[in-house]
């Protein structure tokens, strides 16, 4: 049973919380001509917030700093997995050594050839519920946050929105159901 609880004025979850309130400030990015080898090194060392190191996806910016794509771990997995494999009945096929071999070959591919070009973004002043809408409808796990000029200023991760929701869900309020 769902019970509606109007929130007090000024309460961030009452419609005032924006993307900029929980986004991780923009730090690391890829360039279209970077190799996957360089990209995975950056994935392992990129800073995500104050305490976290390592990311599962990064924005791709051109020489003018314009967002031109996103590269995710799934994009990299697709680069390693040969497309013809999905069409085969593998039966007694052996996978031994394939991962290592294909990974070495994929390491020299360019980010621009594998990145997602149609990137779902949000503005820094967008309400968090709008951000949730984009995450759910587009089945993405991170959203680049843009300022008024269209410049990337941060990243919004599904994990951070989830924790904002759970905080509101678990927070005691006077007169509401727990």
Backbone torsions as a table, in degrees:
resi	resn	phi	psi	omega
1	UNK	NA	128.2	179.6
2	UNK	-96.2	134.1	178.3
3	UNK	-121.9	126.2	179.9
4	UNK	-82.6	131.8	177.6
5	UNK	-126.3	105.5	176.4
6	UNK	-62.8	138.6	-178.7
7	UNK	-95.5	156.6	-178.7
8	UNK	-69.9	153.9	177.3
9	UNK	-58.3	137.1	179.6
10	UNK	89.2	-12.2	178.0
11	UNK	-70.3	123.3	-174.0
12	UNK	-58.3	-36.8	-178.8
13	UNK	-79.1	-2.9	179.6
14	UNK	-85.2	23.5	176.7
15	UNK	107.2	-4.6	-177.4
16	UNK	-94.6	-19.3	-176.0
17	UNK	-71.0	130.2	-175.2
18	UNK	-116.1	167.0	178.3
19	UNK	-54.1	-42.1	-177.0
20	UNK	-64.2	-20.3	-178.4
21	UNK	-71.0	-27.2	-178.4
22	UNK	-127.7	2.5	179.7
23	UNK	-66.5	154.5	173.7
24	UNK	-91.4	122.9	-179.3
25	UNK	-54.4	140.6	-176.7
26	UNK	-64.2	129.7	178.5
27	UNK	-134.3	-57.4	-172.8
28	UNK	-107.1	146.9	178.6
29	UNK	-154.5	167.1	177.0
30	UNK	-110.4	162.2	173.3
31	UNK	-112.3	150.3	-176.8
32	UNK	-54.5	-34.1	-177.5
33	UNK	-88.9	1.5	174.3
34	UNK	-63.2	150.2	175.0
35	UNK	-86.5	162.1	175.5
36	UNK	-62.3	-32.8	177.4
37	UNK	-58.9	-46.9	177.3
38	UNK	-65.8	-37.6	-179.2
39	UNK	-63.3	-45.9	-178.0
40	UNK	-67.7	-31.8	174.7
41	UNK	-62.2	-43.1	179.5
42	UNK	-69.1	-36.7	176.2
43	UNK	-55.9	-39.9	-176.8
44	UNK	-73.8	-28.2	-173.3
45	UNK	-112.0	-8.7	-177.1
46	UNK	-60.9	143.1	-179.9
47	UNK	-87.5	131.7	178.3
48	UNK	-125.6	92.5	-176.7
49	UNK	82.0	-167.4	-175.1
50	UNK	-80.7	-28.0	-172.9
51	UNK	-115.5	-18.1	-172.9
52	UNK	-95.3	139.5	173.3
53	UNK	-123.9	136.7	-178.8
54	UNK	101.3	138.5	-179.7
55	UNK	-134.5	165.6	179.3
56	UNK	-106.0	-1.4	178.5
57	UNK	-171.6	151.6	-179.4
58	UNK	-139.9	149.5	175.2
59	UNK	-73.2	153.9	176.9
60	UNK	-114.7	122.9	-177.9
61	UNK	-115.8	143.3	176.1
62	UNK	-80.6	-175.9	-176.2
63	UNK	-64.2	-18.5	178.5
64	UNK	-95.1	2.3	-179.8
65	UNK	84.5	11.9	179.8
66	UNK	-84.5	137.8	177.9
67	UNK	-68.6	122.1	-179.7
68	UNK	-120.6	-6.4	179.3
69	UNK	176.0	179.6	174.3
70	UNK	-134.2	143.0	173.5
71	UNK	-120.2	127.5	-179.3
72	UNK	-118.1	169.7	175.4
73	UNK	-59.7	-36.4	179.7
74	UNK	-64.3	-37.4	175.9
75	UNK	-60.7	-39.1	-179.9
76	UNK	-70.2	-40.1	176.4
77	UNK	-61.6	-39.7	177.7
78	UNK	-63.3	-33.5	179.5
79	UNK	-68.5	-30.0	-178.3
80	UNK	-84.2	-29.4	-176.5
81	UNK	-87.5	114.4	-178.5
82	UNK	-64.7	133.3	-176.1
83	UNK	-61.7	-30.7	-179.5
84	UNK	-67.9	-19.4	-177.4
85	UNK	-64.9	-31.3	-178.4
86	UNK	-71.8	-14.8	-178.2
87	UNK	-98.1	-2.1	-174.2
88	UNK	-101.1	147.3	167.8
89	UNK	-91.6	107.2	-168.2
90	UNK	-79.1	-25.8	176.8
91	UNK	45.2	-111.5	-177.4
92	UNK	-91.6	15.7	-178.4
93	UNK	-58.2	142.1	177.3
94	UNK	-105.2	134.9	-180.0
95	UNK	-92.9	-5.9	-173.7
96	UNK	-52.3	125.3	175.3
97	UNK	79.3	-8.4	-176.6
98	UNK	-66.3	-44.5	-176.5
99	UNK	-57.2	-49.7	-178.2
100	UNK	-61.3	-44.4	-179.0
101	UNK	-64.0	-49.6	-179.4
102	UNK	-67.8	-34.1	178.9
103	UNK	-64.3	-42.3	178.9
104	UNK	-63.1	-40.9	178.8
105	UNK	-66.6	-42.3	-177.6
106	UNK	-67.9	-24.3	-177.5
107	UNK	-57.9	-21.7	-177.9
108	UNK	-98.0	-1.3	176.8
109	UNK	-70.8	154.8	-179.0
110	UNK	-90.2	144.7	177.1
111	UNK	-53.9	-42.0	-176.9
112	UNK	-60.8	-24.2	-179.3
113	UNK	-84.2	-13.0	-174.9
114	UNK	-123.7	-15.0	-175.7
115	UNK	-67.8	157.3	171.9
116	UNK	-82.3	124.3	-175.9
117	UNK	-89.8	-33.2	179.2
118	UNK	-88.8	88.7	-173.9
119	UNK	-91.9	130.1	175.1
120	UNK	-82.6	125.2	-178.8
121	UNK	-126.5	166.3	172.5
122	UNK	-132.2	159.8	174.6
123	UNK	-91.0	155.0	-176.4
124	UNK	-63.1	-24.1	179.5
125	UNK	-96.2	6.1	177.6
126	UNK	-69.0	139.0	176.5
127	UNK	-63.3	148.8	-179.2
128	UNK	-59.6	-33.1	179.6
129	UNK	-64.3	-34.2	175.5
130	UNK	-66.0	-38.0	177.8
131	UNK	-64.5	-42.5	176.7
132	UNK	-59.9	-42.4	178.2
133	UNK	-56.2	-46.6	179.7
134	UNK	-64.5	-42.8	-179.8
135	UNK	-61.6	-47.5	-176.1
136	UNK	-70.1	-49.8	-176.2
137	UNK	-66.9	-31.7	-177.2
138	UNK	-100.5	-2.1	178.8
139	UNK	52.7	48.8	176.4
140	UNK	-115.2	162.4	-176.2
141	UNK	-113.3	-5.6	179.3
142	UNK	-150.9	149.0	-179.7
143	UNK	-131.2	123.3	170.8
144	UNK	-66.1	139.0	179.5
145	UNK	-105.7	126.3	-177.0
146	UNK	-107.7	147.8	173.5
147	UNK	-85.6	-173.0	-176.9
148	UNK	-64.1	-22.2	-179.8
149	UNK	-91.7	-3.2	-179.3
150	UNK	90.7	8.0	179.3
151	UNK	-84.8	139.1	177.8
152	UNK	-69.4	124.2	179.5
153	UNK	-118.1	-9.9	-179.5
154	UNK	-173.9	177.3	176.5
155	UNK	-128.2	139.0	177.9
156	UNK	-114.0	120.6	-176.5
157	UNK	-105.2	146.2	179.9
158	UNK	-56.0	-36.5	179.9
159	UNK	-60.4	-42.7	-177.9
160	UNK	-70.1	-37.8	176.0
161	UNK	-67.0	-41.2	178.2
162	UNK	-57.5	-44.9	-178.9
163	UNK	-69.4	-30.5	173.8
164	UNK	-65.8	-39.4	178.2
165	UNK	-67.1	-45.7	-178.8
166	UNK	-65.8	-33.4	177.1
167	UNK	-62.3	-45.7	179.0
168	UNK	-65.6	-37.8	-178.0
169	UNK	-67.3	-38.2	-174.8
170	UNK	-94.0	-11.5	-178.5
171	UNK	-69.5	135.9	177.5
172	UNK	-78.2	136.1	172.9
173	UNK	-128.7	150.3	-176.4
174	UNK	-74.9	114.5	176.3
175	UNK	101.1	-0.7	-179.6
176	UNK	-104.7	169.3	177.3
177	UNK	-87.4	138.0	179.4
178	UNK	-93.7	NA	NA
